[in-house]
Amino acid sequence: MGEMSFSGGVYQSLPARAYCDETVFAQERVRIFRRSWQLVGHQTDIPNFGDYVVEDISGVSVIVIRGQDGEIRAFYNVCVHRGHELLNGKGCTKKMTCPYHAWTYDTTGQLRAAPNAAAFPGFDKSRYKLRPVRVELFFGLILVNLDPDARPMAKLAREALTEITEYAPNLTTYKRADRTERLARANWKVVAENFNECYHCAVVHKTLTTGVVDPDQYRTSGFDYGIRHASPARPEGQKSYSYVADPEARTDKFLTWWFFPLFALQVYPGGIVNTYRWKPLAVDATKIEVDWWLPEAKPNAVEHEIILQHRTTTFAEDAPIVDSVQRGLESGALGYGALVVDDACSSQSEHPIMAFNAHYQKAMETTAP
């Protein structure tokens, strides 16, 4: 598809009911969330044989576990005997034993033992295996998709691969160093639109626009995978934290790759990496998690500086915005909002929301399985 193009003008947003209607949210869960790549974590979260994490993926419990062969696999967290969940939380186990009837599976999902199995005529353990879930590693990030026929992430994101390799070259070995999170009392689309447009940045995000990015050169573009954000770093004397902007080391830009619909990868000036993950919990509730992936699990002084700055400025500043928009949409006062786009597709333009809407409408028009 390549880069999306938009003409300047005034356009119409999605209808307000799209952000408030339980029926729409239920359709999104089936047609979008359960067909999309979702971020679970990083391969360094589960480095050893038997390390696992259980995640809720749009209402479905999924186990991600590292096997004896070093492979990371994912399964529905469902015993194939009677449907009981197998594991909770995170930990390390060499086998998965159901707490209901003690059916026991290995880390490949194969049934290895069942009480009294020898006394059951015709019982064949080899016929019983946990149902797998698609899992892929993307620059070391663990992604899962409940759709077995989903397009591979590397193909979906092909337009971003070279740039990510250049600007986050060591991400595959990075470690989780910090997390910032909150529960937004807003629909996931309100949160996504706010994340992707920068029309509000000069009004709301003073630290970001004066000390991190250049709003005059900040650009967003729609692609097949989602939306790309890019800006040169601020020059010496204007920086809001003590990074080194080195073009040769590829530490001189702010970059974001937002992957429709529920996660993003960011590189802050200085080559400091984070991911965003959105978890739609209800039509009006979205959990937001920002994880920082760094060379070491303990941030250095500069890394700590930007983590704290992000938490107390940009991240905190967006919280009341999205909650207020949700209340406004629920009030019944607005049928449709206006989207304003300039011909230059500058940072003062809402063309990223147009790109979001194109992805959203395409996904919602797809026939549900």
N, C-alpha and C positions, 0 to 999 in steps of 0.2 A: 504494500500500500504506500510506503514511503511517508514523507512528511505531509501532514494535513495542511491545507491552505484555507484561509478565511478572508473574506472581504469585509471592509469596514462597514459598520451599520449598527442598527439597534434591533436586537432579536428577542425572542421570548424564551424564558426559562421553562423548565419542567413545571407542570401544574403543582400547586401547593399540596394537593392531596397525595402526590407521589412520595412526599416526605412524611406523611401522617397516617396513611391508610394501612391497616394491618394486613389486608388482602394483598396489597402491592408488596409488602415486606415478605409475606409468605411466598409469593411468586419469585422474588429476588433470591430467596434462599435456595430454591430449586434450580432456577434458570441461570443464576450468576454465581453465587458463592460455592455451590457444590460442583461447579464446573470450572473453577478457577484455581490457579496455583496460589497457595497460601503459605506464608512464612511460619515455620515452627521454631527455628533457631539456627545454630551453627554446628558444623561437624565437631568442633572442639568442645561443644557442650557434652557430647557423649563419646569420649575418646577411647574407651576400653570395652572389651567384650562384655556384653550383658548390660551396659549402660542404656538406660531408656528414659523417655519422657512421654507422658500421656497428655494429649492436647484435645481440646474441644474445637472441632472444625465445623463451624456453622451448625451446631447442634448434634454433631456426630463425634463420638469419642474414638480417638485414633492413637495407637501405640506406635512410637518410632523407636527402634532398638538397633544396637550394633551387634552383629553376629560374631561367632567365633572366627569366621573368615575375614572379618574386618568390614564387611558390607553393612551399610545402613539400610534397613527395611522398614516398611510401615504396614500395619494391619488394622482392620477394624477391631476395636477393643471388645470383642464379642466371642465368647466360647461357642464353638459350633455344635455343642451338645444341646444346651437349652437356652443359650443367649445371655448368660450372666457375664458381667464385665470382669476382665481378668486382672487389670492393674490400675493403680491410681498414682497421680503425682509424678514423681521421678525417682530414680534409684538405679540399682544394679541387680540383675538377676540372671542366672545361667539358664533358667527355665521359667515358663509362665504356667502357674498352677491355678486353675479356677477355684475360687473359694466355696463354690456350691457343691460340686461333686468330685473335685480334685482331678479332673482331666488335666493332663500336663503336656505342654507344647515346648519344643525347642525354639531357638531364636530364628529359625527359618519358617516358623509357623506350623511345622509338622507335629501331629499328635504323637507322643512317645509313650504315654502310659495312661491307663484308665482303670480305676478300681474294679476288680472282679472281671476284667476283660476276657480272661481265658474261659470263663463259664458262659459267655454269650455266643451261641452258635452263629457262625457267619460274620462275627465282628472282625473287621479288618482295619487296623489303625491307620494304614497307609491311605485310606479313603478320606480321612478327616484332617483338614488343614485350615488354618485361620485364613479368612478372606483378606487378600492383600489390598493395599492402597498404593496408588502411584506415588513414588517419591523420587526426587531428583536433587542433586547437589548443584548449586548455582554459585560459583565462586566461593564454595565452602558453606554457603547458606543452605539449610535444609528446607526444601519446599515439598508440599504434598498436594495432591489433587484427587478428589473423590470420583472424578470422571476417568475411567480406564482408557478412554479414547482421546484424552486431551492432547493437544499439540505440545510437543516437547518445549520446555521453557527456552532452551538454547535457540530454537528456531523462531519462537514467538518474539524473543528479545534480540534477534540477530543485529538489529540496527544500533544496539547499545553496547554490544560485546567488546568492540575494539576500544571504545572510550573507557569503559569500566576497567578493562585490563591495564590501560595506561595510567589511570588515576587511582585505582585501588589494587595495585599489582600483587600485594601480599595478603589480600583478604582471606584467602583459603586457609591461612595459618593463624589468623587473628583470634582473639579471645574476648569473651563477654566481660566488659569492664565496668559497666554501669547501666542503670535503667531509670527512665523517667516515665511515669504513667499517670493516667487519670481516667475517670469515667465521664464522658461527655453526655449530657442530657440532650442529645441531638441525633437525628437520623444520620446514618453513615454517609449519605450523599451530601448533606450539609457540610460534614467534616471534610470530605474529599474535595469538594468545590473550594472551600476555604483554604485548604492546603495548596491547591494548584494555581489559584489566581493571586496575583500580586498587586492588584488594583488597590487593595486595602493596606499594603505594606507601609507606604509612606505615612499613612494616618495612624496605624496601630503599632508598627514594628520599627521604632526609631533607632534602636541599637543595631538591628539587622541592616537597615538601609543606610546608616551612616558609618558603621564600623566593620561590616562583613561584605556586603554586596554593593554593587554600583547600580542603583535603580535606573539610570539612564541607559545602561547596557545590559540589564537583566532581560533575558528572553526565555519564553516558554514555547514549546512546539509539540504538537500532537503526532504520535507515531502509532504503528500497529500494536505495540505493547502497552502504550499509555501516553505519558507526558514527560518530556525532558525539560529541565530547568538549567540555565547556565548563566553565570556572571563572573567577570574578572574580580579578583580580590581587591580590597581597598589598598591604596598605596601607603607607604610608611608615613606615620604621623596621623593617619586616620583609622588605624586598626583598633578594634575593640578588644582584641586579645593578642597574645605575643607569638603569633605564628610566623613562620618563614615562608614567604611566597617565592618559590624558585621555579621558573618555567621549565628548566631542564629536568627537575625532579618531579614535575607535574603536581606541584603543591600550590599553584597560583590561581585556582579557580574554586568557585562554589558550584557544585553540580548535584542535581537530583534526577533520578530516574524513577518515576512513579509507574508501577505496574498495575494496570487495571485488574481487579478493583481494590485490593486490600493490603498492598504493601509497597514500600518505597526504599530505595537505597540512596543515601546522601554522602557526599564528600565535602567537608568544610575546608576552607583554605588552611593549608598546613598538612593536607592529606589525612584529615581526621574523619573517620567513617562512622556513620550510624545507620540504623534501619528503623523505619516506622512500620508498625503492624496495627491494623484496625480490626477490631472484633465486633461486628454488629450483634448486639445482645437482644435488642428489641427495636421496634420501629422508631423509638425515641431514645435509644441508649446505645452508645458505642464506646467500647474500651479502646484506649489508645496507648500503645506501648512503644517507647523509643529506646532502643538498645544501642550502646556504643561498643564497637568492635575495634580493639586496639592491639598493638603488638604484644603487650603484656596485660595481665588481668588487673594490674594496678595502674591507673592513669598517671602520666608524668605531669609536671606543673602546667604545661601549656594545654594538655588534654583536659586536665581538671578545670582549667579556666573556661574553656568553651562549653564543657558539659554543664557547669554551673550557670554560665551566661545564658545558654539555650533554655535551661530549666526555668530560670527566673524572668526571662524576657519573652522571646518568641513563643515558646510553648505555653507559658502562663498567660500571655496576652491573648492567645486564640481562645482560651477557655470560655470567658464570658461572651465572646462574639458568637460562637456557634450555638451556645445555649439560648442566647437571645433570638437568633434567627429562627430556631426551632419553635420558640414560643410565638413568634410572629406568624409563622406559617400555620400553626395550629389555631390561631385566633379567628380564622375565617375572613380576615380583612383583605387577603391577597389571593387572587385567582392564579395569576402568573406574575413572575418578576421580569424585570428588563435586564438584558445582557448587552453591554455596550462594548463595541469592538472598533479599534482604530485601524487604519490601513497599514500602519507599520507593525501591527501586532506587538506593541510595546508592553512594558510592564504595567502601563495604565489601561490595559485592555483586558476584557474578559473572554478572549478567544480560548483560553484553556478550558473554561466551562463548556464552550461549544464542543471542544474535543472530547471532554468527559461525556457530554450528552450523546455524541456519536457512538462512543463505545457502549454506553448504557442502553441506548435504543436498539442497537444491533443485538446485544445480548438478550434483551427482553423479548425481541421478536423471534428468537430461535425457539423452535418447537421443543417443549419440555419433554424429557424422556418418560 
